[in-house]
Amino acid sequence: MANTEQPLIYTTLGNVPISSLEHYVEWQNTSEYVKFREWYVKDGVTVKESAHVLAKLPVPGMGAAQASVG
């Protein structure tokens, strides 16, 4: 028996088959950060978007803030 289940992804339209969407990715690599962005489009409309950022340099003031929390 063949498996007919399709992977779904949660979007602004609810759960939809991932195969029904266009998928795009973008990388930005600067001296300060690396950013990965991906988004899904259905009929010309972005229905899901996410981004992940890796800072290459410490964020000013972050060390003092972390020290006061601990």
Buried (B, 14 or more C-beta within 10 A) or exposed (E): EEEEEEEEBEBEBEEBEBEBBEEEEEEEEEEEEEBBBBBBBBEEEBBBEEEEEEEEEEEEEEEEEEEEEE
